[in-house]
Amino acid sequence: MLLTRDQATPQLDETRFSLGDRLQIGLFVAAAVPFVALRFLGVQFPPIWTALSLGLAIVGAAYFLAWATESLQTVVSQAFALAVLALIQVLPEYSFEMVLAWEQKLHYAAATMTGANRLLLGIGWPLVFFVAYFSARRRKKPFSYVQLDVHQAVEIVFLLIAAAYSLVIVAKASLTLWDGAVLIGIYVAYVIVALRLPPQAEAQEAEAPGPGGKIAKMRGARKAVWVFGLLAFGAVVILFGAEPFISSLEKLAEALGISKYLFLQYFAPFLSEFPESITAFIWAGTITLAAMGLANLVSSKLNQWTLLIATIPVTYSLSVRHLAAIPLDTQQVHEILLTAAQTLYGVSFLLDLRFRMRNALILVTLFLVQFFVPGSRVVVAIIFFVLAAYEFWIQRHELVVFSAFRRALTAGARPADSPLGQLAAARSRENDADQPRSKT
């Protein structure tokens, strides 16, 4: 009997880990060994080795958490799946904020919170664009901007609301439990709206890279064991590793003779942002999934500019055992003002759901200016406000994000047949018409 080609070709197990996948898992598990020795066995290392070993363990834990949650998109809407993924991936940053607020080191808590937000928007977002842009050039494909899906209008509108409210915090120069409640309410409202969006089963699939993609294709008990195991492992490392990691960074800054404030503001957030950014950059490298990579970081920005801020007054009040307001000094007010201005600019250029080269260059340039010239932060904030006003003005006749948001509130039809789907198709056709054709 003759066999057809399909019958003769053995079916590959898409859930089987490759050698590279196993090496990744093994390396991250090995990175947790020094963490166990430090945290539970009382072994002492020099500050630099303590910071390095705990940092690697936390990075590995963040990857484990990400792999465990990357399969959600086939079950719920893309917006909600990205919201959960973004929240899980930045758990290390939340743990840092809670440790600092609990120990009443409010100056450092404000530093890491603003540093994490500015790093994500000032470096993370532009890198998604540049990775996609240079990948397209290498493949001789046309590319001039990242086009977000219309469903991401939900994140952008709620991010605008959160950015506007942050100016209230600046104006009154205090951070209270009421502020925390408002910011948590904004994020809860966002999640409720995201849950109403339909699953994008017929949309282009964004296969998660590495072990996360294999776990997403598993079924039944095998998948449950992997997901639960990765979540538990990651949670334990982050829960027990955050406090000694922050302490080791303070000691390391002292040993190196550099500012504790600047070191905590950017080094700790860099480690916590790394795993989610890598996933976004891998998606950006495919070009077609660059929008998914940017959407992931937009979701992360929203939860960091709401829940992350709210973590500080809530944890601080628990620490002092009464309802406490946190007065903000001049430096903290300027830090929040700059971060709010940067956020408003980020929202303004996404009003038409497009992220262009000029936006990426402006974000990187102004981030580097405020990083290397700390005294320029108020000036940089003013520049961001002016640029945001300019973007609102030039796009005043094409505020796609607001019309898309209104439609998202009533979304329920199949993506291809709904108004959202029709708008997405129209934007895609416009995208094809606008982008220059590559020579064959």
Secondary structure, DSSP 8 states (H G I E B T S, - for coil): ----HHHHS----TTS--HHHHHHHHHHHHHHHHHHHHHHS-----HHHHHHHHHHHHHHHHHHHHHHHTTGGGTS-HHHHHHHHHHHHTHHHHHHHHHHHHTT-HHHHHHHHHHHHHHIIIIIHHHHHHHHHHHHHHTT---SEEE--GGGHHHHHHHHHHHHHHHHHHHHTEE-HHHHHHHHHHHHHHHHHHHHS---TTS------THHHHHHH--HHHHHHHHHHHHHHHHHHHHHHHHHHHHHHHHHHHHHT--HHHHHHHHHHHHHHHHHHHHHHHHHHTSTTHHHHHHHHHHHHHHIIIIIHHHHHHHHHHHHTS---EE--HHHHHHHHHHHHHHHHHHHTTTTSEEEHHHHHHHHHHHHHHHH-GGGHHHHHHHHHHHHHHHHHHTTT--HHHHHHHHHHT--S-TTTSHHHHHHHHHHHHHHHHS-----
